[in-house]
Amino acid sequence: MGYYTELSSSQYAAKDTALYNRMNGVTNHSMLGAILSSNTMNIFSMATSFAGNPKPDGDVVGPDVNTENYDAAETQNKVGNFSDAMHAFVQNKNKDTAKALKEAYEADPNNPTISKYYPKYKEEVEKLLS
């Protein structure tokens, strides 16, 4: 281990590895090394194609967005308002925070992020507002 730490902190660290190996008598590549060095990109591209394309036709699945009327800043603002209202409601459950959370939900009920989290609090919100 001492030799490794000496070598890694020296000026020769990770330099001329092939020359160092030849000087120590290493002349051949292993079969695994040759396969990996020549096919690494193929392996990674194959892995990403499986992970990134769950649909058989190769389309990447994403949220359905109507691009004509889509305003990213407005959507982000609504999600931020909902998030703030949700955190305030969790910290202090009262009528005012329940009302703010419900209003933030009603501002964009079709947003996937908002519609995912609101049902967790809906029962408590309705109870406080009734």
C-alpha positions in Angstrom: 0.0 0.0 0.0 2.9 2.3 0.7 4.2 2.0 -2.8 0.8 2.8 -4.2 0.4 6.0 -2.1 4.0 7.0 -3.0 3.4 6.5 -6.7 0.0 8.2 -6.7 1.3 11.3 -5.0 4.5 11.5 -7.2 5.0 13.4 -10.5 4.7 10.1 -12.4 1.2 9.3 -11.2 -1.1 8.0 -13.9 1.4 9.0 -16.6 2.8 6.6 -19.2 1.0 3.6 -17.8 1.7 1.6 -21.0 5.4 2.5 -20.9 5.5 1.4 -17.2 3.9 -1.9 -18.1 6.3 -2.6 -21.0 9.3 -1.8 -18.8 8.1 -4.4 -16.3 7.6 -7.0 -19.0 3.9 -6.8 -19.6 3.5 -7.4 -23.4 0.0 -8.8 -23.9 -3.5 -7.6 -23.3 -6.0 -9.8 -21.5 -9.0 -11.0 -23.5 -11.3 -9.2 -21.1 -9.3 -5.9 -21.4 -9.4 -6.1 -25.2 -13.1 -6.7 -25.3 -13.9 -4.0 -22.8 -11.7 -1.4 -24.4 -13.2 -2.0 -27.8 -16.8 -2.3 -26.8 -17.3 0.0 -23.9 -19.3 2.5 -25.8 -21.5 -0.2 -27.3 -22.2 -1.6 -23.8 -23.2 1.9 -22.4 -25.3 2.8 -25.4 -27.1 -0.5 -25.2 -27.8 0.0 -21.5 -29.0 3.6 -22.0 -31.3 2.5 -24.8 -32.9 -0.1 -22.6 -33.2 2.3 -19.6 -34.4 5.4 -21.6 -36.9 3.9 -23.9 -39.6 1.9 -22.1 -42.0 2.0 -25.1 -41.3 -0.6 -27.7 -41.4 1.9 -30.6 -38.4 3.8 -29.1 -40.2 7.0 -28.1 -39.1 8.5 -24.8 -42.1 8.7 -22.5 -42.7 12.2 -21.1 -45.5 14.3 -19.7 -48.3 15.3 -22.1 -48.0 19.0 -22.6 -50.0 21.2 -24.9 -47.1 23.3 -26.2 -49.4 26.0 -27.7 -50.6 27.3 -24.3 -47.7 26.0 -22.1 -46.0 28.5 -20.0 -43.1 26.9 -18.0 -42.6 29.9 -15.7 -46.3 30.0 -14.8 -46.4 26.2 -14.2 -43.2 26.4 -12.1 -44.7 29.3 -10.1 -47.9 27.3 -9.4 -46.0 24.3 -8.3 -43.8 26.5 -6.0 -46.9 28.1 -4.5 -48.4 24.7 -3.9 -45.2 23.4 -2.3 -45.0 26.4 0.0 -48.6 26.0 1.0 -48.1 22.3 1.6 -45.1 22.9 3.8 -46.9 25.6 5.8 -49.9 23.2 6.2 -47.7 20.4 7.5 -46.0 22.7 10.0 -49.1 24.3 11.3 -52.4 22.7 10.5 -55.1 25.4 10.8 -57.9 26.9 8.8 -55.8 29.5 7.1 -53.1 27.0 5.9 -55.8 24.6 4.8 -57.5 27.3 2.7 -54.1 28.3 1.2 -53.3 24.7 0.3 -56.8 24.1 -1.3 -56.4 27.4 -3.3 -53.0 26.4 -4.5 -54.4 23.0 -5.6 -57.3 24.6 -7.4 -55.0 26.9 -9.3 -53.7 23.9 -11.4 -55.4 20.6 -10.4 -54.3 18.9 -13.6 -50.6 19.4 -12.9 -49.0 16.0 -12.2 -46.9 17.1 -9.3 -49.8 18.9 -7.6 -52.3 16.1 -8.2 -49.8 13.6 -6.8 -49.4 15.3 -3.4 -52.8 16.9 -2.7 -54.7 13.7 -2.1 -52.5 13.0 0.9 -53.8 16.1 2.6 -57.3 16.4 1.1 -59.2 14.7 3.9 -57.5 16.9 6.6 -58.0 20.1 4.6 -61.7 19.3 4.1 -62.1 18.6 7.8 -60.5 21.9 8.8 -62.5 23.9 6.2 -65.9 22.4 7.1 
